[in-house]
């Protein structure tokens, strides 16, 4: 796809300084810009690169005053960083704007498809599936029986949506995600042999949820595993059966949440966090990376460590931990002094 400076300025409501007909077809960092690329300048530390870049178009703030000649055509805007972000979003929408049904695929006769959907090659769509308007299903996606997918959602290549799952509007499911697989439920008999507990529930993703690549969300044993509106999950996250994550919580990569735990609204959970089962995490909680959570957390708590401590307490304790060898040396020295004094007293 090629765009002229004139087209880009109209999207951004910017002012052109240079050739309005110059074309670009790719994006670049300002220090790596080449012919046919579009870049931007927002950080003053990179201003020197604007004079040497080979990019064809550069987005800059209206307050920018060049000190020497610039080869690139400039598009002057109020905020270059926000303008470039807006352009990235527009570019992504154009790039992903696919419609139609590719072959080969399998679509059950009982499935219902909305208008302007895209179904990529080798997709499988099971019985009684409902796919609403403008949904995009990329190649090699599996959708099991009785699944509902809301308007405008995108399921990228290789994702697997198992039976009975409900996906809301404008959700994004990245490659390799598995939603609705069996929860980890087993019961031992008197001989210690484990038997599988049937997992008969489902998964519900509400509107505007995004699930990162390689993440798994287990179906409930009974009822539903629920991911509320606006939740964002990073790559390689494990959500166990009957977990509930409330609105607008964000969770970083490699975090695991065990069964039946409830996570509140607007929480921020760092990478490699482990949360044991049947806990309640309050609203607006922040959990630092690599923390282990083995207790309920109240609203607005900030914790770190394994087992997790209040954030300030953890940092104080860590200072002592770093000095532990020095403290041990001091204790050893004090013991020697005490023993020496004891010997003197005994004489």
Backbone torsions as a table, in degrees:
resi	resn	phi	psi	omega
1	UNK	NA	133.4	178.1
2	UNK	-116.0	143.6	177.4
3	UNK	-133.8	142.4	175.9
4	UNK	-89.4	162.7	175.7
5	UNK	-58.7	-35.8	179.4
6	UNK	-63.1	-45.1	179.2
7	UNK	-62.8	-42.2	-178.6
8	UNK	-66.8	-41.3	-179.8
9	UNK	-63.8	-34.0	177.9
10	UNK	-67.9	-38.0	177.5
11	UNK	-65.3	-39.2	-174.0
12	UNK	-96.2	-3.6	-176.3
13	UNK	56.4	45.2	-177.8
14	UNK	-105.2	175.5	179.3
15	UNK	-112.6	132.1	-175.5
16	UNK	-91.7	134.4	170.2
17	UNK	-122.2	98.8	-176.6
18	UNK	132.9	-150.6	-174.9
19	UNK	-85.6	113.8	-178.7
20	UNK	-71.4	-14.0	-176.3
21	UNK	-97.7	-3.4	179.3
22	UNK	-62.4	141.5	-174.5
23	UNK	-111.3	147.9	172.6
24	UNK	-130.3	153.0	179.1
25	UNK	-136.6	4.3	178.7
26	UNK	-151.7	166.3	178.9
27	UNK	-109.5	153.9	-179.5
28	UNK	-153.8	159.1	166.7
29	UNK	-68.7	152.7	-175.7
30	UNK	-64.1	-33.8	-179.0
31	UNK	-78.7	-10.9	-178.2
32	UNK	-117.5	11.1	-174.4
33	UNK	-62.8	137.3	176.2
34	UNK	-126.2	173.3	-179.9
35	UNK	-58.2	133.8	-179.6
36	UNK	88.1	5.5	-178.8
37	UNK	-108.4	157.2	177.0
38	UNK	-113.9	134.4	178.2
39	UNK	-136.1	-176.3	178.4
40	UNK	-149.4	159.5	176.5
41	UNK	-126.9	119.3	174.1
42	UNK	-128.0	-31.8	-179.5
43	UNK	-92.3	119.9	-178.1
44	UNK	-56.6	-24.0	-179.9
45	UNK	-62.3	-21.7	-177.3
46	UNK	-100.5	9.9	-176.3
47	UNK	-58.3	-38.5	-177.4
48	UNK	-59.3	-31.2	-178.9
49	UNK	-69.4	-23.1	-179.7
50	UNK	-63.9	-29.9	-178.9
51	UNK	-82.8	-16.9	-178.5
52	UNK	-112.5	-11.0	-176.0
53	UNK	-64.5	147.2	175.0
54	UNK	-97.6	7.5	177.1
55	UNK	-60.0	146.8	-178.1
56	UNK	-80.4	-32.1	-179.3
57	UNK	-135.1	139.4	175.5
58	UNK	-131.2	134.2	176.0
59	UNK	-94.0	126.7	-177.9
60	UNK	-135.3	163.4	175.9
61	UNK	-70.9	150.6	178.3
62	UNK	-63.5	-22.6	-179.7
63	UNK	-79.1	-8.8	-177.8
64	UNK	-70.5	130.9	177.5
65	UNK	-121.0	111.8	-178.1
66	UNK	-67.6	142.8	179.2
67	UNK	-96.6	-14.7	175.8
68	UNK	-155.6	-179.4	-175.0
69	UNK	-64.2	144.5	177.6
70	UNK	-125.8	129.4	-178.4
71	UNK	-74.4	-33.1	-176.3
72	UNK	-72.7	148.3	168.4
73	UNK	-72.5	132.3	-178.6
74	UNK	-99.8	141.0	169.5
75	UNK	-115.9	113.0	-174.4
76	UNK	-90.8	127.0	-178.6
77	UNK	-135.7	171.3	179.5
78	UNK	-67.8	-43.4	-177.5
79	UNK	-139.3	105.5	-172.8
80	UNK	-66.6	-35.1	-179.1
81	UNK	-66.5	-47.7	178.2
82	UNK	-64.9	-37.3	179.8
83	UNK	-64.7	-42.1	179.1
84	UNK	-66.3	-38.7	177.1
85	UNK	-62.3	-41.4	177.4
86	UNK	-62.3	-39.5	179.7
87	UNK	-67.3	-39.5	176.2
88	UNK	-60.7	-42.0	178.8
89	UNK	-63.4	-43.7	178.6
90	UNK	-62.7	-44.2	-180.0
91	UNK	-60.8	-42.4	-179.7
92	UNK	-64.3	-40.7	179.0
93	UNK	-62.8	-41.8	178.8
94	UNK	-65.9	-44.3	-177.7
95	UNK	-63.5	-37.2	-175.6
96	UNK	-93.7	5.2	-175.0
97	UNK	-81.2	71.0	178.5
98	UNK	-101.5	146.2	173.1
99	UNK	-138.1	167.5	177.6
100	UNK	99.7	171.1	-177.0
101	UNK	-118.8	116.7	-179.9
102	UNK	-84.6	159.3	177.8
103	UNK	-120.5	148.1	0.1
104	UNK	-85.0	161.2	174.0
105	UNK	-162.3	174.5	170.5
106	UNK	-125.9	122.5	176.1
107	UNK	-126.9	117.5	-179.1
108	UNK	-59.4	145.2	177.9
109	UNK	-62.3	-23.8	-178.6
110	UNK	-88.5	-4.7	179.1
111	UNK	-73.2	147.0	179.4
112	UNK	-116.3	123.3	-177.2
113	UNK	-111.4	133.7	176.2
114	UNK	-78.6	-170.7	-177.6
115	UNK	-84.1	149.9	175.4
116	UNK	53.3	40.5	174.1
117	UNK	-85.6	157.7	173.2
118	UNK	-120.2	129.1	176.1
119	UNK	-127.2	115.0	-176.6
120	UNK	-78.4	168.8	-177.7
121	UNK	-61.2	145.0	176.5
122	UNK	66.8	17.2	172.5
123	UNK	-74.3	150.1	175.9
124	UNK	-122.7	125.6	-179.2
125	UNK	-126.4	115.9	-170.9
126	UNK	-81.0	-168.6	-175.4
127	UNK	-69.6	140.5	172.9
128	UNK	60.4	22.6	174.9
129	UNK	-72.2	140.0	175.6
130	UNK	-117.1	118.0	179.0
131	UNK	-116.4	114.2	-174.9
132	UNK	-80.7	-180.0	-173.4
133	UNK	-58.6	144.0	170.7
134	UNK	66.1	13.6	176.2
135	UNK	-71.8	143.8	178.0
136	UNK	-121.3	122.2	-179.0
137	UNK	-119.2	111.4	-173.1
138	UNK	-83.6	170.9	-173.5
139	UNK	-56.3	148.4	174.4
140	UNK	66.1	22.3	174.8
141	UNK	-84.4	138.2	174.5
142	UNK	-108.7	129.2	176.5
143	UNK	-126.7	114.5	-176.8
144	UNK	-76.0	-178.4	-176.0
145	UNK	-64.9	146.5	171.0
146	UNK	63.4	26.2	176.4
147	UNK	-86.5	144.0	173.3
148	UNK	-119.9	131.7	180.0
149	UNK	-124.2	121.5	-174.1
150	UNK	-76.3	165.6	-175.3
151	UNK	-53.3	132.6	172.3
152	UNK	77.0	5.8	179.4
153	UNK	-76.7	155.2	-179.8
154	UNK	-126.6	129.4	176.9
155	UNK	-118.0	110.5	-174.7
156	UNK	-82.2	169.7	-168.1
157	UNK	-52.4	135.0	172.4
158	UNK	80.4	2.8	176.9
159	UNK	-75.9	152.2	-176.2
160	UNK	-126.0	121.2	-179.6
161	UNK	-116.3	106.7	-174.1
162	UNK	-81.4	169.8	-168.6
163	UNK	-55.6	147.7	174.1
164	UNK	74.6	-1.2	-179.2
165	UNK	-67.4	143.3	175.3
166	UNK	-118.0	120.6	179.4
167	UNK	-114.7	128.9	-177.1
168	UNK	-77.8	-164.1	-177.3
169	UNK	-81.5	143.9	171.8
170	UNK	56.5	38.3	172.6
171	UNK	-88.8	155.5	177.5
172	UNK	-126.0	121.4	179.7
173	UNK	-115.2	112.8	-173.2
174	UNK	-82.7	169.2	-175.1
175	UNK	-56.5	140.0	174.2
176	UNK	80.9	1.8	177.4
177	UNK	-70.9	142.0	174.1
178	UNK	-123.7	118.1	179.8
179	UNK	-115.2	129.3	174.2
180	UNK	90.4	17.5	173.5
181	UNK	-73.3	164.7	-178.7
182	UNK	-61.2	141.6	171.2
183	UNK	-71.8	164.3	-176.7
184	UNK	-87.1	81.7	-176.0
185	UNK	-124.4	114.2	179.7
186	UNK	-141.7	148.0	178.2
187	UNK	-127.1	131.2	179.7
188	UNK	-82.9	145.6	172.2
189	UNK	-91.6	-172.7	-175.4
190	UNK	-64.0	-18.7	179.3
191	UNK	-96.6	4.3	-179.7
192	UNK	80.0	12.9	178.0
193	UNK	-88.9	130.8	-176.5
194	UNK	-89.2	133.8	174.2
195	UNK	-114.8	142.7	-177.2
196	UNK	-72.8	134.9	172.2
197	UNK	-90.5	122.6	-178.9
198	UNK	-56.5	135.6	178.8
199	UNK	-103.5	99.0	-168.5
200	UNK	-104.5	-1.5	-178.5
201	UNK	-85.0	-158.2	-179.7
202	UNK	-145.0	-173.3	175.0
203	UNK	-120.9	137.5	174.4
204	UNK	-120.4	122.1	171.1
205	UNK	-107.6	119.1	178.7
206	UNK	-79.7	-173.8	-172.4
207	UNK	-64.7	148.9	171.7
208	UNK	60.8	33.1	174.8
209	UNK	-91.5	141.4	175.9
210	UNK	-126.5	129.9	-177.2
211	UNK	-118.3	122.0	-176.5
212	UNK	-76.2	161.9	-174.5
213	UNK	-55.5	139.5	174.2
214	UNK	75.9	4.3	178.9
215	UNK	-81.9	153.6	179.5
216	UNK	-129.9	137.7	177.6
217	UNK	-127.0	115.1	-174.7
218	UNK	-81.2	145.6	173.1
219	UNK	-69.0	156.7	179.7
220	UNK	-73.7	154.2	171.1
221	UNK	-65.1	-52.4	169.7
222	UNK	-133.0	148.0	-179.5
223	UNK	79.1	-137.7	-172.9
224	UNK	-138.9	142.5	160.5
225	UNK	-83.0	128.6	-169.8
226	UNK	-126.4	126.6	173.8
227	UNK	-113.2	111.7	-172.0
228	UNK	-78.2	176.1	-174.0
229	UNK	-54.8	136.0	170.3
230	UNK	77.9	4.2	179.1
231	UNK	-69.8	140.0	178.2
232	UNK	-123.7	119.5	178.4
233	UNK	-110.6	133.7	177.9
234	UNK	-75.9	-172.2	179.7
235	UNK	-72.4	153.4	168.8
236	UNK	54.6	54.0	177.1
237	UNK	-113.0	141.8	178.0
238	UNK	-111.6	119.1	175.1
239	UNK	-113.3	116.7	-173.6
240	UNK	-84.2	178.0	-174.8
241	UNK	-63.4	140.5	176.1
242	UNK	65.6	14.0	171.8
243	UNK	-70.9	146.7	171.9
244	UNK	-126.6	129.1	177.7
245	UNK	-119.2	120.3	-173.1
246	UNK	-82.3	177.6	-166.7
247	UNK	-57.5	140.0	168.7
248	UNK	60.7	24.2	172.1
249	UNK	-83.6	143.5	178.8
250	UNK	-121.3	138.2	-175.5
251	UNK	-133.5	128.4	-177.8
252	UNK	-85.5	172.3	-167.6
253	UNK	-60.7	150.4	171.3
254	UNK	67.0	20.1	173.6
255	UNK	-83.3	145.1	176.7
256	UNK	-126.7	131.5	179.5
257	UNK	-120.1	118.8	-175.9
258	UNK	-78.5	169.8	-167.9
259	UNK	-58.0	140.8	170.7
260	UNK	68.8	10.8	173.6
261	UNK	-77.9	147.3	-178.1
262	UNK	-116.4	122.3	-179.0
263	UNK	-106.1	134.5	-175.4
264	UNK	-78.8	-170.4	-179.1
265	UNK	-80.4	150.0	169.4
266	UNK	56.1	31.5	177.0
267	UNK	-84.4	154.6	176.1
268	UNK	-125.1	115.3	-174.7
269	UNK	-119.3	120.8	-176.2
270	UNK	-74.8	177.3	-177.6
271	UNK	-69.5	149.2	175.3
272	UNK	60.6	30.5	174.4
273	UNK	-83.2	141.2	174.3
274	UNK	-117.2	127.9	-179.5
275	UNK	-121.9	120.7	-177.1
276	UNK	-74.3	170.4	-172.4
277	UNK	-74.8	158.9	171.8
278	UNK	63.0	28.7	176.5
279	UNK	-99.9	162.3	173.2
280	UNK	-121.5	118.5	177.2
281	UNK	-103.3	125.1	-175.7
282	UNK	-71.4	-174.6	178.4
283	UNK	-78.3	151.8	173.5
284	UNK	58.4	30.0	178.6
285	UNK	-85.2	140.8	173.9
286	UNK	-115.9	126.7	179.2
287	UNK	-119.6	119.4	-177.1
288	UNK	-73.0	158.8	-175.5
289	UNK	-56.5	145.3	175.7
290	UNK	65.4	21.6	177.0
291	UNK	-83.5	151.2	174.8
292	UNK	-114.1	119.0	-174.0
293	UNK	-104.5	114.0	-179.0
294	UNK	-120.8	12.6	179.0
295	UNK	-143.8	162.9	174.7
296	UNK	-64.9	147.1	177.6
297	UNK	-119.4	135.4	180.0
298	UNK	-80.8	166.2	176.6
299	UNK	-52.2	139.1	171.3
300	UNK	70.9	7.9	176.5
301	UNK	-69.4	148.3	173.1
302	UNK	-124.8	118.2	-172.9
303	UNK	-130.4	159.3	177.5
304	UNK	-154.1	152.6	174.6
305	UNK	103.9	174.4	-180.0
306	UNK	-141.5	107.3	-1.4
307	UNK	-68.4	150.0	-171.3
308	UNK	-68.3	139.2	175.4
309	UNK	-117.2	160.9	169.9
310	UNK	-52.2	141.8	-170.0
311	UNK	-55.1	-45.1	-178.6
312	UNK	-66.0	-40.9	178.8
313	UNK	-63.7	-39.6	179.4
314	UNK	-61.1	-45.1	-178.4
315	UNK	-64.6	-39.6	176.8
316	UNK	-63.7	-44.0	-179.8
317	UNK	-64.3	-36.0	-178.0
318	UNK	-66.7	-33.9	176.2
319	UNK	-60.7	-43.7	178.6
320	UNK	-66.7	-38.6	179.9
321	UNK	-61.5	-42.8	179.2
322	UNK	-61.3	-30.9	-177.7
323	UNK	-97.3	13.2	-173.4
324	UNK	-59.8	-42.1	-179.2
325	UNK	-64.3	-38.4	177.5
326	UNK	-66.0	-40.6	178.6
327	UNK	-63.3	-39.9	178.6
328	UNK	-64.3	-38.9	177.4
329	UNK	-62.4	-40.4	179.7
330	UNK	-66.0	-40.3	178.4
331	UNK	-63.4	-43.6	178.0
332	UNK	-59.4	-42.4	-179.4
333	UNK	-65.2	-40.6	178.2
334	UNK	-64.5	-39.5	178.1
335	UNK	-63.2	-41.0	177.4
336	UNK	-61.7	-42.9	-180.0
337	UNK	-64.7	-41.5	179.6
338	UNK	-65.7	-42.3	178.6
339	UNK	-64.0	-39.3	178.3
340	UNK	-64.5	-41.8	178.6
341	UNK	-66.1	-36.1	178.6
342	UNK	-63.6	-42.3	178.9
343	UNK	-62.6	-40.9	178.7
344	UNK	-63.4	-42.6	-178.5
345	UNK	-66.7	-30.3	-178.3
346	UNK	-79.1	-16.9	-178.4
347	UNK	-77.6	NA	NA
